[in-house]
Amino acid sequence: MKPSLTCREFVEFLDRYLCRELPAETSARFDAHLACCPTCSAYASTYRETVALARRAFEADDAPVSGVPEELVLAILAASRPTT
Ligand SMILES: [Zn+2]
């Protein structure tokens, strides 16, 4: 049995987890961490919603650019970051 993820690891690999880029075994460790860590659970759902909003904003040509919260901009940048 491998040690469970730390919150730091969870956050660091969260985008890959949400994109299902992780091996099943690692993904299962994320599931286990989510189940027992309310902080990361809340963070993950917020992150997921923010990325979904950002994708929608990208898809809408006439989306207003002004008034976008800084967190959303950062999330967009993180979501579009090359996976090199
Ligand atoms: Zn955690």
PDB file of the backbone (N, CA, C, O) and the ligand in Angstrom, with CONECT records:
HET     ZN  A 101       1
ATOM      1  N   MET A   1       0.850  -1.203   0.000  1.00  0.00           N
ATOM      2  CA  MET A   1       0.000   0.000   0.000  1.00  0.00           C
ATOM      3  C   MET A   1       0.876   1.238   0.000  1.00  0.00           C
ATOM      4  O   MET A   1       1.697   1.438   0.895  1.00  0.00           O
ATOM      5  N   LYS A   2       0.691   2.055  -1.004  1.00  0.00           N
ATOM      6  CA  LYS A   2       1.477   3.282  -1.064  1.00  0.00           C
ATOM      7  C   LYS A   2       0.906   4.311  -0.098  1.00  0.00           C
ATOM      8  O   LYS A   2      -0.282   4.287   0.223  1.00  0.00           O
ATOM      9  N   PRO A   3       1.763   5.211   0.359  1.00  0.00           N
ATOM     10  CA  PRO A   3       1.259   6.269   1.250  1.00  0.00           C
ATOM     11  C   PRO A   3       0.268   7.146   0.492  1.00  0.00           C
ATOM     12  O   PRO A   3       0.373   7.325  -0.722  1.00  0.00           O
ATOM     13  N   SER A   4      -0.685   7.684   1.225  1.00  0.00           N
ATOM     14  CA  SER A   4      -1.680   8.528   0.573  1.00  0.00           C
ATOM     15  C   SER A   4      -1.036   9.836   0.132  1.00  0.00           C
ATOM     16  O   SER A   4       0.031  10.220   0.609  1.00  0.00           O
ATOM     17  N   LEU A   5      -1.700  10.490  -0.771  1.00  0.00           N
ATOM     18  CA  LEU A   5      -1.207  11.759  -1.274  1.00  0.00           C
ATOM     19  C   LEU A   5      -1.211  12.815  -0.173  1.00  0.00           C
ATOM     20  O   LEU A   5      -2.026  12.774   0.749  1.00  0.00           O
ATOM     21  N   THR A   6      -0.291  13.749  -0.290  1.00  0.00           N
ATOM     22  CA  THR A   6      -0.389  14.943   0.545  1.00  0.00           C
ATOM     23  C   THR A   6      -1.245  15.955  -0.209  1.00  0.00           C
ATOM     24  O   THR A   6      -1.449  15.840  -1.417  1.00  0.00           O
ATOM     25  N   CYS A   7      -1.744  16.952   0.529  1.00  0.00           N
ATOM     26  CA  CYS A   7      -2.566  17.976  -0.099  1.00  0.00           C
ATOM     27  C   CYS A   7      -1.760  18.709  -1.173  1.00  0.00           C
ATOM     28  O   CYS A   7      -2.292  19.086  -2.217  1.00  0.00           O
ATOM     29  N   ARG A   8      -0.488  18.899  -0.903  1.00  0.00           N
ATOM     30  CA  ARG A   8       0.373  19.582  -1.863  1.00  0.00           C
ATOM     31  C   ARG A   8       0.458  18.811  -3.183  1.00  0.00           C
ATOM     32  O   ARG A   8       0.350  19.387  -4.265  1.00  0.00           O
ATOM     33  N   GLU A   9       0.655  17.492  -3.067  1.00  0.00           N
ATOM     34  CA  GLU A   9       0.710  16.656  -4.272  1.00  0.00           C
ATOM     35  C   GLU A   9      -0.616  16.685  -5.004  1.00  0.00           C
ATOM     36  O   GLU A   9      -0.677  16.739  -6.233  1.00  0.00           O
ATOM     37  N   PHE A  10      -1.670  16.647  -4.213  1.00  0.00           N
ATOM     38  CA  PHE A  10      -3.004  16.648  -4.800  1.00  0.00           C
ATOM     39  C   PHE A  10      -3.197  17.881  -5.679  1.00  0.00           C
ATOM     40  O   PHE A  10      -3.623  17.776  -6.829  1.00  0.00           O
ATOM     41  N   VAL A  11      -2.877  19.056  -5.120  1.00  0.00           N
ATOM     42  CA  VAL A  11      -3.057  20.306  -5.856  1.00  0.00           C
ATOM     43  C   VAL A  11      -2.144  20.352  -7.077  1.00  0.00           C
ATOM     44  O   VAL A  11      -2.526  20.832  -8.144  1.00  0.00           O
ATOM     45  N   GLU A  12      -0.925  19.838  -6.891  1.00  0.00           N
ATOM     46  CA  GLU A  12       0.063  19.903  -7.964  1.00  0.00           C
ATOM     47  C   GLU A  12      -0.375  19.093  -9.199  1.00  0.00           C
ATOM     48  O   GLU A  12      -0.120  19.490 -10.336  1.00  0.00           O
ATOM     49  N   PHE A  13      -1.033  17.966  -8.953  1.00  0.00           N
ATOM     50  CA  PHE A  13      -1.403  17.081 -10.063  1.00  0.00           C
ATOM     51  C   PHE A  13      -2.896  17.133 -10.376  1.00  0.00           C
ATOM     52  O   PHE A  13      -3.411  16.323 -11.148  1.00  0.00           O
ATOM     53  N   LEU A  14      -3.587  18.106  -9.760  1.00  0.00           N
ATOM     54  CA  LEU A  14      -5.037  18.140  -9.909  1.00  0.00           C
ATOM     55  C   LEU A  14      -5.482  18.264 -11.360  1.00  0.00           C
ATOM     56  O   LEU A  14      -6.418  17.583 -11.781  1.00  0.00           O
ATOM     57  N   ASP A  15      -4.820  19.128 -12.129  1.00  0.00           N
ATOM     58  CA  ASP A  15      -5.273  19.299 -13.517  1.00  0.00           C
ATOM     59  C   ASP A  15      -5.112  18.014 -14.318  1.00  0.00           C
ATOM     60  O   ASP A  15      -5.949  17.683 -15.158  1.00  0.00           O
ATOM     61  N   ARG A  16      -4.022  17.291 -14.045  1.00  0.00           N
ATOM     62  CA  ARG A  16      -3.827  16.018 -14.756  1.00  0.00           C
ATOM     63  C   ARG A  16      -4.873  14.982 -14.331  1.00  0.00           C
ATOM     64  O   ARG A  16      -5.363  14.196 -15.141  1.00  0.00           O
ATOM     65  N   TYR A  17      -5.198  15.009 -13.027  1.00  0.00           N
ATOM     66  CA  TYR A  17      -6.238  14.105 -12.535  1.00  0.00           C
ATOM     67  C   TYR A  17      -7.560  14.395 -13.232  1.00  0.00           C
ATOM     68  O   TYR A  17      -8.246  13.481 -13.688  1.00  0.00           O
ATOM     69  N   LEU A  18      -7.913  15.681 -13.310  1.00  0.00           N
ATOM     70  CA  LEU A  18      -9.194  16.049 -13.916  1.00  0.00           C
ATOM     71  C   LEU A  18      -9.212  15.767 -15.409  1.00  0.00           C
ATOM     72  O   LEU A  18     -10.272  15.511 -15.981  1.00  0.00           O
ATOM     73  N   CYS A  19      -8.045  15.811 -16.044  1.00  0.00           N
ATOM     74  CA  CYS A  19      -7.965  15.497 -17.480  1.00  0.00           C
ATOM     75  C   CYS A  19      -7.798  13.999 -17.702  1.00  0.00           C
ATOM     76  O   CYS A  19      -7.648  13.548 -18.838  1.00  0.00           O
ATOM     77  N   ARG A  20      -7.822  13.231 -16.622  1.00  0.00           N
ATOM     78  CA  ARG A  20      -7.676  11.764 -16.692  1.00  0.00           C
ATOM     79  C   ARG A  20      -6.377  11.359 -17.379  1.00  0.00           C
ATOM     80  O   ARG A  20      -6.340  10.409 -18.161  1.00  0.00           O
ATOM     81  N   GLU A  21      -5.323  12.093 -17.073  1.00  0.00           N
ATOM     82  CA  GLU A  21      -4.027  11.786 -17.667  1.00  0.00           C
ATOM     83  C   GLU A  21      -3.181  10.917 -16.739  1.00  0.00           C
ATOM     84  O   GLU A  21      -2.057  10.548 -17.080  1.00  0.00           O
ATOM     85  N   LEU A  22      -3.719  10.595 -15.576  1.00  0.00           N
ATOM     86  CA  LEU A  22      -2.951   9.827 -14.608  1.00  0.00           C
ATOM     87  C   LEU A  22      -3.247   8.333 -14.755  1.00  0.00           C
ATOM     88  O   LEU A  22      -4.344   7.942 -15.152  1.00  0.00           O
ATOM     89  N   PRO A  23      -2.241   7.498 -14.425  1.00  0.00           N
ATOM     90  CA  PRO A  23      -2.494   6.055 -14.408  1.00  0.00           C
ATOM     91  C   PRO A  23      -3.599   5.727 -13.418  1.00  0.00           C
ATOM     92  O   PRO A  23      -3.800   6.449 -12.441  1.00  0.00           O
ATOM     93  N   ALA A  24      -4.316   4.637 -13.668  1.00  0.00           N
ATOM     94  CA  ALA A  24      -5.460   4.273 -12.824  1.00  0.00           C
ATOM     95  C   ALA A  24      -5.082   4.189 -11.346  1.00  0.00           C
ATOM     96  O   ALA A  24      -5.851   4.599 -10.476  1.00  0.00           O
ATOM     97  N   GLU A  25      -3.912   3.661 -11.076  1.00  0.00           N
ATOM     98  CA  GLU A  25      -3.496   3.488  -9.678  1.00  0.00           C
ATOM     99  C   GLU A  25      -3.344   4.847  -8.988  1.00  0.00           C
ATOM    100  O   GLU A  25      -3.761   5.032  -7.844  1.00  0.00           O
ATOM    101  N   THR A  26      -2.740   5.786  -9.708  1.00  0.00           N
ATOM    102  CA  THR A  26      -2.566   7.128  -9.152  1.00  0.00           C
ATOM    103  C   THR A  26      -3.909   7.820  -9.008  1.00  0.00           C
ATOM    104  O   THR A  26      -4.178   8.491  -8.012  1.00  0.00           O
ATOM    105  N   SER A  27      -4.732   7.648 -10.005  1.00  0.00           N
ATOM    106  CA  SER A  27      -6.060   8.240  -9.970  1.00  0.00           C
ATOM    107  C   SER A  27      -6.849   7.742  -8.762  1.00  0.00           C
ATOM    108  O   SER A  27      -7.595   8.495  -8.137  1.00  0.00           O
ATOM    109  N   ALA A  28      -6.671   6.461  -8.448  1.00  0.00           N
ATOM    110  CA  ALA A  28      -7.349   5.879  -7.290  1.00  0.00           C
ATOM    111  C   ALA A  28      -6.872   6.530  -5.997  1.00  0.00           C
ATOM    112  O   ALA A  28      -7.654   6.703  -5.062  1.00  0.00           O
ATOM    113  N   ARG A  29      -5.594   6.890  -5.942  1.00  0.00           N
ATOM    114  CA  ARG A  29      -5.071   7.576  -4.748  1.00  0.00           C
ATOM    115  C   ARG A  29      -5.685   8.963  -4.624  1.00  0.00           C
ATOM    116  O   ARG A  29      -5.926   9.448  -3.518  1.00  0.00           O
ATOM    117  N   PHE A  30      -5.939   9.602  -5.772  1.00  0.00           N
ATOM    118  CA  PHE A  30      -6.621  10.895  -5.743  1.00  0.00           C
ATOM    119  C   PHE A  30      -8.035  10.726  -5.205  1.00  0.00           C
ATOM    120  O   PHE A  30      -8.496  11.508  -4.374  1.00  0.00           O
ATOM    121  N   ASP A  31      -8.719   9.684  -5.696  1.00  0.00           N
ATOM    122  CA  ASP A  31     -10.077   9.427  -5.218  1.00  0.00           C
ATOM    123  C   ASP A  31     -10.075   9.234  -3.705  1.00  0.00           C
ATOM    124  O   ASP A  31     -10.936   9.756  -2.997  1.00  0.00           O
ATOM    125  N   ALA A  32      -9.089   8.473  -3.221  1.00  0.00           N
ATOM    126  CA  ALA A  32      -9.015   8.190  -1.794  1.00  0.00           C
ATOM    127  C   ALA A  32      -8.750   9.475  -1.010  1.00  0.00           C
ATOM    128  O   ALA A  32      -9.331   9.691   0.054  1.00  0.00           O
ATOM    129  N   HIS A  33      -7.879  10.316  -1.534  1.00  0.00           N
ATOM    130  CA  HIS A  33      -7.582  11.570  -0.842  1.00  0.00           C
ATOM    131  C   HIS A  33      -8.820  12.475  -0.824  1.00  0.00           C
ATOM    132  O   HIS A  33      -9.140  13.091   0.193  1.00  0.00           O
ATOM    133  N   LEU A  34      -9.504  12.540  -1.966  1.00  0.00           N
ATOM    134  CA  LEU A  34     -10.727  13.348  -2.049  1.00  0.00           C
ATOM    135  C   LEU A  34     -11.749  12.914  -1.011  1.00  0.00           C
ATOM    136  O   LEU A  34     -12.418  13.738  -0.388  1.00  0.00           O
ATOM    137  N   ALA A  35     -11.853  11.594  -0.839  1.00  0.00           N
ATOM    138  CA  ALA A  35     -12.869  11.046   0.058  1.00  0.00           C
ATOM    139  C   ALA A  35     -12.610  11.403   1.511  1.00  0.00           C
ATOM    140  O   ALA A  35     -13.549  11.490   2.302  1.00  0.00           O
ATOM    141  N   CYS A  36     -11.336  11.612   1.879  1.00  0.00           N
ATOM    142  CA  CYS A  36     -11.035  11.853   3.292  1.00  0.00           C
ATOM    143  C   CYS A  36     -10.516  13.260   3.557  1.00  0.00           C
ATOM    144  O   CYS A  36     -10.165  13.578   4.693  1.00  0.00           O
ATOM    145  N   CYS A  37     -10.458  14.111   2.534  1.00  0.00           N
ATOM    146  CA  CYS A  37      -9.932  15.463   2.749  1.00  0.00           C
ATOM    147  C   CYS A  37     -10.924  16.490   2.222  1.00  0.00           C
ATOM    148  O   CYS A  37     -10.958  16.767   1.023  1.00  0.00           O
ATOM    149  N   PRO A  38     -11.740  17.060   3.125  1.00  0.00           N
ATOM    150  CA  PRO A  38     -12.758  18.043   2.706  1.00  0.00           C
ATOM    151  C   PRO A  38     -12.142  19.264   2.025  1.00  0.00           C
ATOM    152  O   PRO A  38     -12.750  19.846   1.126  1.00  0.00           O
ATOM    153  N   THR A  39     -10.954  19.648   2.445  1.00  0.00           N
ATOM    154  CA  THR A  39     -10.307  20.826   1.865  1.00  0.00           C
ATOM    155  C   THR A  39     -10.032  20.617   0.386  1.00  0.00           C
ATOM    156  O   THR A  39     -10.376  21.458  -0.446  1.00  0.00           O
ATOM    157  N   CYS A  40      -9.407  19.485   0.064  1.00  0.00           N
ATOM    158  CA  CYS A  40      -9.085  19.206  -1.333  1.00  0.00           C
ATOM    159  C   CYS A  40     -10.341  18.910  -2.134  1.00  0.00           C
ATOM    160  O   CYS A  40     -10.410  19.222  -3.323  1.00  0.00           O
ATOM    161  N   SER A  41     -11.335  18.311  -1.489  1.00  0.00           N
ATOM    162  CA  SER A  41     -12.596  18.044  -2.158  1.00  0.00           C
ATOM    163  C   SER A  41     -13.238  19.353  -2.616  1.00  0.00           C
ATOM    164  O   SER A  41     -13.701  19.464  -3.751  1.00  0.00           O
ATOM    165  N   ALA A  42     -13.261  20.345  -1.719  1.00  0.00           N
ATOM    166  CA  ALA A  42     -13.829  21.648  -2.055  1.00  0.00           C
ATOM    167  C   ALA A  42     -12.979  22.342  -3.115  1.00  0.00           C
ATOM    168  O   ALA A  42     -13.501  22.965  -4.040  1.00  0.00           O
ATOM    169  N   TYR A  43     -11.676  22.226  -2.966  1.00  0.00           N
ATOM    170  CA  TYR A  43     -10.769  22.848  -3.936  1.00  0.00           C
ATOM    171  C   TYR A  43     -10.972  22.255  -5.324  1.00  0.00           C
ATOM    172  O   TYR A  43     -11.023  22.984  -6.315  1.00  0.00           O
ATOM    173  N   ALA A  44     -11.087  20.930  -5.391  1.00  0.00           N
ATOM    174  CA  ALA A  44     -11.239  20.254  -6.673  1.00  0.00           C
ATOM    175  C   ALA A  44     -12.532  20.658  -7.367  1.00  0.00           C
ATOM    176  O   ALA A  44     -12.548  20.868  -8.580  1.00  0.00           O
ATOM    177  N   SER A  45     -13.621  20.768  -6.599  1.00  0.00           N
ATOM    178  CA  SER A  45     -14.891  21.121  -7.245  1.00  0.00           C
ATOM    179  C   SER A  45     -14.861  22.566  -7.719  1.00  0.00           C
ATOM    180  O   SER A  45     -15.398  22.881  -8.781  1.00  0.00           O
ATOM    181  N   THR A  46     -14.235  23.452  -6.939  1.00  0.00           N
ATOM    182  CA  THR A  46     -14.099  24.846  -7.365  1.00  0.00           C
ATOM    183  C   THR A  46     -13.245  24.933  -8.625  1.00  0.00           C
ATOM    184  O   THR A  46     -13.569  25.657  -9.567  1.00  0.00           O
ATOM    185  N   TYR A  47     -12.167  24.196  -8.621  1.00  0.00           N
ATOM    186  CA  TYR A  47     -11.243  24.206  -9.756  1.00  0.00           C
ATOM    187  C   TYR A  47     -11.950  23.721 -11.017  1.00  0.00           C
ATOM    188  O   TYR A  47     -11.820  24.308 -12.091  1.00  0.00           O
ATOM    189  N   ARG A  48     -12.704  22.628 -10.855  1.00  0.00           N
ATOM    190  CA  ARG A  48     -13.420  22.042 -11.989  1.00  0.00           C
ATOM    191  C   ARG A  48     -14.424  23.042 -12.574  1.00  0.00           C
ATOM    192  O   ARG A  48     -14.525  23.194 -13.792  1.00  0.00           O
ATOM    193  N   GLU A  49     -15.160  23.718 -11.690  1.00  0.00           N
ATOM    194  CA  GLU A  49     -16.137  24.712 -12.137  1.00  0.00           C
ATOM    195  C   GLU A  49     -15.457  25.869 -12.841  1.00  0.00           C
ATOM    196  O   GLU A  49     -15.940  26.356 -13.863  1.00  0.00           O
ATOM    197  N   THR A  50     -14.329  26.307 -12.288  1.00  0.00           N
ATOM    198  CA  THR A  50     -13.615  27.441 -12.867  1.00  0.00           C
ATOM    199  C   THR A  50     -13.099  27.106 -14.254  1.00  0.00           C
ATOM    200  O   THR A  50     -13.194  27.921 -15.171  1.00  0.00           O
ATOM    201  N   VAL A  51     -12.553  25.911 -14.409  1.00  0.00           N
ATOM    202  CA  VAL A  51     -12.060  25.487 -15.721  1.00  0.00           C
ATOM    203  C   VAL A  51     -13.209  25.388 -16.711  1.00  0.00           C
ATOM    204  O   VAL A  51     -13.066  25.773 -17.871  1.00  0.00           O
ATOM    205  N   ALA A  52     -14.349  24.874 -16.258  1.00  0.00           N
ATOM    206  CA  ALA A  52     -15.514  24.769 -17.137  1.00  0.00           C
ATOM    207  C   ALA A  52     -15.969  26.154 -17.578  1.00  0.00           C
ATOM    208  O   ALA A  52     -16.298  26.359 -18.747  1.00  0.00           O
ATOM    209  N   LEU A  53     -15.988  27.104 -16.648  1.00  0.00           N
ATOM    210  CA  LEU A  53     -16.357  28.477 -16.972  1.00  0.00           C
ATOM    211  C   LEU A  53     -15.380  29.082 -17.966  1.00  0.00           C
ATOM    212  O   LEU A  53     -15.774  29.775 -18.904  1.00  0.00           O
ATOM    213  N   ALA A  54     -14.111  28.812 -17.750  1.00  0.00           N
ATOM    214  CA  ALA A  54     -13.066  29.361 -18.614  1.00  0.00           C
ATOM    215  C   ALA A  54     -13.205  28.808 -20.029  1.00  0.00           C
ATOM    216  O   ALA A  54     -13.059  29.535 -21.011  1.00  0.00           O
ATOM    217  N   ARG A  55     -13.492  27.503 -20.116  1.00  0.00           N
ATOM    218  CA  ARG A  55     -13.679  26.892 -21.439  1.00  0.00           C
ATOM    219  C   ARG A  55     -14.858  27.543 -22.150  1.00  0.00           C
ATOM    220  O   ARG A  55     -14.789  27.843 -23.342  1.00  0.00           O
ATOM    221  N   ARG A  56     -15.950  27.759 -21.399  1.00  0.00           N
ATOM    222  CA  ARG A  56     -17.140  28.365 -21.988  1.00  0.00           C
ATOM    223  C   ARG A  56     -16.824  29.786 -22.466  1.00  0.00           C
ATOM    224  O   ARG A  56     -17.283  30.213 -23.526  1.00  0.00           O
ATOM    225  N   ALA A  57     -16.033  30.508 -21.668  1.00  0.00           N
ATOM    226  CA  ALA A  57     -15.671  31.874 -22.029  1.00  0.00           C
ATOM    227  C   ALA A  57     -14.842  31.886 -23.305  1.00  0.00           C
ATOM    228  O   ALA A  57     -14.986  32.777 -24.143  1.00  0.00           O
ATOM    229  N   PHE A  58     -13.975  30.892 -23.445  1.00  0.00           N
ATOM    230  CA  PHE A  58     -13.146  30.803 -24.653  1.00  0.00           C
ATOM    231  C   PHE A  58     -14.001  30.519 -25.876  1.00  0.00           C
ATOM    232  O   PHE A  58     -13.750  31.035 -26.965  1.00  0.00           O
ATOM    233  N   GLU A  59     -15.020  29.686 -25.674  1.00  0.00           N
ATOM    234  CA  GLU A  59     -15.856  29.281 -26.800  1.00  0.00           C
ATOM    235  C   GLU A  59     -16.770  30.401 -27.278  1.00  0.00           C
ATOM    236  O   GLU A  59     -17.136  30.455 -28.452  1.00  0.00           O
ATOM    237  N   ALA A  60     -17.137  31.292 -26.363  1.00  0.00           N
ATOM    238  CA  ALA A  60     -18.034  32.387 -26.734  1.00  0.00           C
ATOM    239  C   ALA A  60     -17.225  33.558 -27.283  1.00  0.00           C
ATOM    240  O   ALA A  60     -16.440  34.177 -26.564  1.00  0.00           O
ATOM    241  N   ASP A  61     -17.426  33.849 -28.554  1.00  0.00           N
ATOM    242  CA  ASP A  61     -16.658  34.908 -29.206  1.00  0.00           C
ATOM    243  C   ASP A  61     -16.931  36.277 -28.604  1.00  0.00           C
ATOM    244  O   ASP A  61     -16.040  37.122 -28.520  1.00  0.00           O
ATOM    245  N   ASP A  62     -18.160  36.481 -28.193  1.00  0.00           N
ATOM    246  CA  ASP A  62     -18.531  37.801 -27.689  1.00  0.00           C
ATOM    247  C   ASP A  62     -18.479  37.869 -26.156  1.00  0.00           C
ATOM    248  O   ASP A  62     -19.095  38.748 -25.553  1.00  0.00           O
ATOM    249  N   ALA A  63     -17.753  36.953 -25.534  1.00  0.00           N
ATOM    250  CA  ALA A  63     -17.645  36.966 -24.079  1.00  0.00           C
ATOM    251  C   ALA A  63     -16.971  38.257 -23.620  1.00  0.00           C
ATOM    252  O   ALA A  63     -15.959  38.669 -24.186  1.00  0.00           O
ATOM    253  N   PRO A  64     -17.527  38.883 -22.606  1.00  0.00           N
ATOM    254  CA  PRO A  64     -16.900  40.107 -22.101  1.00  0.00           C
ATOM    255  C   PRO A  64     -15.541  39.797 -21.488  1.00  0.00           C
ATOM    256  O   PRO A  64     -15.396  38.836 -20.733  1.00  0.00           O
ATOM    257  N   VAL A  65     -14.566  40.603 -21.812  1.00  0.00           N
ATOM    258  CA  VAL A  65     -13.214  40.370 -21.300  1.00  0.00           C
ATOM    259  C   VAL A  65     -12.984  41.159 -20.030  1.00  0.00           C
ATOM    260  O   VAL A  65     -12.262  40.716 -19.136  1.00  0.00           O
ATOM    261  N   SER A  66     -13.602  42.336 -19.948  1.00  0.00           N
ATOM    262  CA  SER A  66     -13.412  43.145 -18.751  1.00  0.00           C
ATOM    263  C   SER A  66     -14.204  42.564 -17.590  1.00  0.00           C
ATOM    264  O   SER A  66     -15.233  41.916 -17.782  1.00  0.00           O
ATOM    265  N   GLY A  67     -13.712  42.805 -16.390  1.00  0.00           N
ATOM    266  CA  GLY A  67     -14.422  42.345 -15.212  1.00  0.00           C
ATOM    267  C   GLY A  67     -14.228  40.881 -14.908  1.00  0.00           C
ATOM    268  O   GLY A  67     -14.922  40.328 -14.055  1.00  0.00           O
ATOM    269  N   VAL A  68     -13.292  40.239 -15.593  1.00  0.00           N
ATOM    270  CA  VAL A  68     -13.008  38.837 -15.292  1.00  0.00           C
ATOM    271  C   VAL A  68     -12.140  38.782 -14.039  1.00  0.00           C
ATOM    272  O   VAL A  68     -11.101  39.438 -13.968  1.00  0.00           O
ATOM    273  N   PRO A  69     -12.571  37.990 -13.041  1.00  0.00           N
ATOM    274  CA  PRO A  69     -11.778  37.910 -11.807  1.00  0.00           C
ATOM    275  C   PRO A  69     -10.381  37.372 -12.085  1.00  0.00           C
ATOM    276  O   PRO A  69     -10.175  36.546 -12.974  1.00  0.00           O
ATOM    277  N   GLU A  70      -9.440  37.857 -11.309  1.00  0.00           N
ATOM    278  CA  GLU A  70      -8.054  37.440 -11.528  1.00  0.00           C
ATOM    279  C   GLU A  70      -7.892  35.935 -11.392  1.00  0.00           C
ATOM    280  O   GLU A  70      -7.121  35.314 -12.124  1.00  0.00           O
ATOM    281  N   GLU A  71      -8.640  35.343 -10.433  1.00  0.00           N
ATOM    282  CA  GLU A  71      -8.549  33.893 -10.240  1.00  0.00           C
ATOM    283  C   GLU A  71      -8.930  33.146 -11.504  1.00  0.00           C
ATOM    284  O   GLU A  71      -8.333  32.125 -11.843  1.00  0.00           O
ATOM    285  N   LEU A  72      -9.940  33.673 -12.201  1.00  0.00           N
ATOM    286  CA  LEU A  72     -10.398  33.016 -13.424  1.00  0.00           C
ATOM    287  C   LEU A  72      -9.324  33.104 -14.504  1.00  0.00           C
ATOM    288  O   LEU A  72      -9.072  32.140 -15.228  1.00  0.00           O
ATOM    289  N   VAL A  73      -8.696  34.272 -14.600  1.00  0.00           N
ATOM    290  CA  VAL A  73      -7.625  34.443 -15.582  1.00  0.00           C
ATOM    291  C   VAL A  73      -6.493  33.458 -15.296  1.00  0.00           C
ATOM    292  O   VAL A  73      -5.960  32.822 -16.206  1.00  0.00           O
ATOM    293  N   LEU A  74      -6.140  33.345 -14.027  1.00  0.00           N
ATOM    294  CA  LEU A  74      -5.067  32.426 -13.649  1.00  0.00           C
ATOM    295  C   LEU A  74      -5.454  30.991 -13.970  1.00  0.00           C
ATOM    296  O   LEU A  74      -4.619  30.202 -14.410  1.00  0.00           O
ATOM    297  N   ALA A  75      -6.721  30.652 -13.750  1.00  0.00           N
ATOM    298  CA  ALA A  75      -7.190  29.301 -14.038  1.00  0.00           C
ATOM    299  C   ALA A  75      -7.152  29.026 -15.529  1.00  0.00           C
ATOM    300  O   ALA A  75      -6.824  27.921 -15.963  1.00  0.00           O
ATOM    301  N   ILE A  76      -7.490  30.045 -16.310  1.00  0.00           N
ATOM    302  CA  ILE A  76      -7.434  29.886 -17.773  1.00  0.00           C
ATOM    303  C   ILE A  76      -5.993  29.633 -18.207  1.00  0.00           C
ATOM    304  O   ILE A  76      -5.716  28.751 -19.020  1.00  0.00           O
ATOM    305  N   LEU A  77      -5.101  30.412 -17.655  1.00  0.00           N
ATOM    306  CA  LEU A  77      -3.688  30.240 -18.000  1.00  0.00           C
ATOM    307  C   LEU A  77      -3.201  28.855 -17.596  1.00  0.00           C
ATOM    308  O   LEU A  77      -2.455  28.213 -18.336  1.00  0.00           O
ATOM    309  N   ALA A  78      -3.623  28.398 -16.423  1.00  0.00           N
ATOM    310  CA  ALA A  78      -3.197  27.089 -15.948  1.00  0.00           C
ATOM    311  C   ALA A  78      -3.773  25.995 -16.828  1.00  0.00           C
ATOM    312  O   ALA A  78      -3.107  24.997 -17.104  1.00  0.00           O
ATOM    313  N   ALA A  79      -5.028  26.183 -17.276  1.00  0.00           N
ATOM    314  CA  ALA A  79      -5.694  25.154 -18.077  1.00  0.00           C
ATOM    315  C   ALA A  79      -5.100  25.065 -19.480  1.00  0.00           C
ATOM    316  O   ALA A  79      -5.127  24.009 -20.112  1.00  0.00           O
ATOM    317  N   SER A  80      -4.566  26.183 -19.956  1.00  0.00           N
ATOM    318  CA  SER A  80      -4.058  26.193 -21.330  1.00  0.00           C
ATOM    319  C   SER A  80      -2.549  25.993 -21.367  1.00  0.00           C
ATOM    320  O   SER A  80      -1.920  26.059 -22.423  1.00  0.00           O
ATOM    321  N   ARG A  81      -1.987  25.747 -20.191  1.00  0.00           N
ATOM    322  CA  ARG A  81      -0.544  25.552 -20.090  1.00  0.00           C
ATOM    323  C   ARG A  81      -0.119  24.297 -20.857  1.00  0.00           C
ATOM    324  O   ARG A  81      -0.760  23.253 -20.731  1.00  0.00           O
ATOM    325  N   PRO A  82       0.947  24.388 -21.644  1.00  0.00           N
ATOM    326  CA  PRO A  82       1.422  23.178 -22.344  1.00  0.00           C
ATOM    327  C   PRO A  82       1.828  22.111 -21.330  1.00  0.00           C
ATOM    328  O   PRO A  82       2.353  22.428 -20.262  1.00  0.00           O
ATOM    329  N   THR A  83       1.585  20.861 -21.667  1.00  0.00           N
ATOM    330  CA  THR A  83       1.851  19.771 -20.727  1.00  0.00           C
ATOM    331  C   THR A  83       3.223  19.157 -20.951  1.00  0.00           C
ATOM    332  O   THR A  83       3.388  17.945 -20.813  1.00  0.00           O
ATOM    333  N   THR A  84       4.185  19.960 -21.288  1.00  0.00           N
ATOM    334  CA  THR A  84       5.536  19.448 -21.527  1.00  0.00           C
ATOM    335  C   THR A  84       6.223  19.135 -20.224  1.00  0.00           C
ATOM    336  O   THR A  84       7.372  18.693 -20.222  1.00  0.00           O
TER     337      THR A  84
HETATM  338 ZN    ZN A 101      -6.012  17.307   0.940  1.00  0.00          ZN2+
END
